[in-house]
Amino acid sequence: MTGTFPSELARGAVLLRQWKAADFEFYASFLGSDDTARFYGGVLDRQKAWRHLASLIGHWSLNGFGVYAVEDVQHGRPQGCVGLWEPFGWPCREFVYWFTPDAYAAGLAGQAVQLALDGVRATFPDEAIQSFVHPDNHEAVRLAYAAGGTAEGPMPLADYGPHLKFSFPHS
């Protein structure tokens, strides 16, 4: 690691920030619906969603980096997440993201991904930036390509089924 991964980033209409207890209802709602959770490990009940959110928060303390809550600055509410994820046994330090349909439609998802990629590039200039995206997650696939990603696969990802492996340039 070259520098310190910033705990908060802001640009334009998006704020990438730490998760708060007040975000739980949003988080549980997103991961509690098959429409939004199906590409992210599947539907979680509220108890499991709480533990998953706690693991995102703890990831920062354990690794010095993590996954941001993405806040829509105009409305002051979360619209998804983006950042780095490397739990025990994962194949790499992964650049991850998921967003609400509204965030994709408003362009907030693209802004958040670009801002987070800039932070990753500044902090880890010599390390590969990779994402695993389910091939049927069309919005996330389009976003990966729009952010400059190139795809390999599909290939198996743990017990999550086939995923495309995107690599992002450092420039």
Phi and psi in degrees as a GROMACS rama.xvg file:
@    title "Ramachandran Plot"
@    xaxis  label "Phi"
@    yaxis  label "Psi"
@TYPE xy
-84.1923  -45.2556  THR-2
-130.165  -163.883  GLY-3
-97.366  128.987  THR-4
-67.5551  122.674  PHE-5
-63.9165  142.608  PRO-6
-81.7587  -12.4172  SER-7
-154.361  140.621  GLU-8
-137.819  144.324  LEU-9
-142.227  142.024  ALA-10
-163.348  132.187  ARG-11
58.7176  -124.942  GLY-12
-89.2241  1.29906  ALA-13
-123.98  146.435  VAL-14
-122.991  123.472  LEU-15
-98.4399  118.146  LEU-16
-141.299  172.776  ARG-17
-69.4557  152.38  GLN-18
-72.1632  148.751  TRP-19
-125.914  158.93  LYS-20
-57.3577  -33.4454  ALA-21
-65.7009  -15.0814  ALA-22
-82.5667  -8.09646  ASP-23
-59.215  -42.4046  PHE-24
-60.4281  -42.5234  GLU-25
-60.8866  -48.6483  PHE-26
-61.6103  -47.3086  TYR-27
-65.0456  -35.9626  ALA-28
-67.0057  -44.6744  SER-29
-62.3672  -49.7371  PHE-30
-81.7022  -5.23768  LEU-31
-94.5727  -1.37261  GLY-32
-115.425  130.167  SER-33
-62.1334  -31.1754  ASP-34
-59.0169  -36.851  ASP-35
-105.907  -25.4372  THR-36
-93.8703  -11.4746  ALA-37
-59.8132  -27.2249  ARG-38
-96.2397  3.90454  PHE-39
-124.342  41.3358  TYR-40
96.1617  -5.79747  GLY-41
94.4353  174.732  GLY-42
-65.0577  136.289  VAL-43
-117.408  140.574  LEU-44
-73.7383  173.307  ASP-45
-62.0256  -38.598  ARG-46
-63.2862  -45.6316  GLN-47
-68.8285  -35.7497  LYS-48
-62.7542  -39.2242  ALA-49
-61.4384  -46.7091  TRP-50
-64.3018  -38.3026  ARG-51
-65.6822  -44.21  HIS-52
-61.4163  -42.3384  LEU-53
-61.215  -35.5538  ALA-54
-68.0725  -35.5123  SER-55
-63.6555  -42.9959  LEU-56
-64.8898  -44.7475  ILE-57
-67.8376  -25.5576  GLY-58
-55.5762  -38.1021  HIS-59
-60.8643  -44.5215  TRP-60
-68.3876  -39.3536  SER-61
-74.7037  -35.4799  LEU-62
-116.746  -13.8652  ASN-63
80.5699  7.1536  GLY-64
-152.752  170.535  PHE-65
-178.82  -159.382  GLY-66
-107.684  125.075  VAL-67
-82.7504  150.714  TYR-68
-78.6072  136.601  ALA-69
-101.925  115.732  VAL-70
-105.501  134.239  GLU-71
-77.0728  109.625  ASP-72
-60.3899  -40.056  VAL-73
-61.6653  -39.7095  GLN-74
-105.02  -10.6872  HIS-75
68.1535  31.5948  GLY-76
-136.026  153.785  ARG-77
-67.6815  147.718  PRO-78
-130.902  3.69884  GLN-79
155.909  -158.174  GLY-80
-150.351  158.963  CYS-81
-160.165  145.468  VAL-82
155.612  -154.733  GLY-83
-109.751  139.765  LEU-84
-136.886  124.438  TRP-85
-147.851  70.2634  GLU-86
-71.1004  165.22  PRO-87
-53.1525  130.088  PHE-88
82.977  -1.18913  GLY-89
-74.1177  151.238  TRP-90
-69.2165  -18.7946  PRO-91
-167.13  174.167  CYS-92
-76.7816  111.749  ARG-93
-102.38  138.143  GLU-94
-85.0639  114.247  PHE-95
-117.329  156.053  VAL-96
-162.91  149.027  TYR-97
-153.088  148.775  TRP-98
-142.818  160.428  PHE-99
-71.5566  157.152  THR-100
-56.0973  -36.8349  PRO-101
-62.3648  -38.2865  ASP-102
-66.0096  -39.8909  ALA-103
-62.9872  -48.1929  TYR-104
-62.3233  -37.0547  ALA-105
-84.8241  -5.1113  ALA-106
83.8141  1.26673  GLY-107
-66.26  -34.8766  LEU-108
-61.6517  -46.1052  ALA-109
-63.1673  -41.9913  GLY-110
-61.7926  -43.0558  GLN-111
-65.6682  -42.6962  ALA-112
-63.4563  -44.4437  VAL-113
-62.7452  -42.9528  GLN-114
-62.8807  -45.3963  LEU-115
-66.5147  -40.332  ALA-116
-60.5418  -39.2613  LEU-117
-59.9598  -41.5719  ASP-118
-66.415  -40.4363  GLY-119
-64.9466  -45.1156  VAL-120
-61.0445  -40.202  ARG-121
-69.6515  -35.1801  ALA-122
-86.2418  -35.4201  THR-123
-125.955  64.7233  PHE-124
-65.3363  -20.9596  PRO-125
-107.023  4.4683  ASP-126
-106.121  146.161  GLU-127
-62.6022  144.111  ALA-128
-113  115.4  ILE-129
-132.735  146.86  GLN-130
-132.949  146.652  SER-131
-109.988  123.173  PHE-132
-129.128  130.263  VAL-133
-63.2316  132.415  HIS-134
-62.0281  -21.3852  PRO-135
-87.3772  -3.83117  ASP-136
-86.4487  76.8634  ASN-137
-60.5531  -39.7604  HIS-138
-62.8166  -44.6971  GLU-139
-68.6603  -36.4565  ALA-140
-64.102  -47.4231  VAL-141
-58.5655  -41.5197  ARG-142
-65.1499  -40.9203  LEU-143
-60.6439  -44.6627  ALA-144
-64.4382  -42.7641  TYR-145
-62.1711  -30.4531  ALA-146
-84.1241  4.93654  ALA-147
95.6073  8.58044  GLY-148
-72.8281  148.633  GLY-149
-116.755  142.389  THR-150
-107.815  146.534  ALA-151
-123.576  153.704  GLU-152
107.438  -163.158  GLY-153
-74.4609  155.367  PRO-154
-140.515  155.369  MET-155
-67.3862  142.971  PRO-156
-125.362  104.681  LEU-157
43.8026  -128.763  ALA-158
-106.198  28.5528  ASP-159
-99.1342  3.49256  TYR-160
84.8159  -170.282  GLY-161
-71.0564  139.599  PRO-162
-138.87  151.425  HIS-163
-82.8603  139.712  LEU-164
-103.97  112.514  LYS-165
-96.8727  137.867  PHE-166
-115.87  136.137  SER-167
-112.347  139.802  PHE-168
-71.9371  161.794  PRO-169
-91.2805  -0.834939  HIS-170
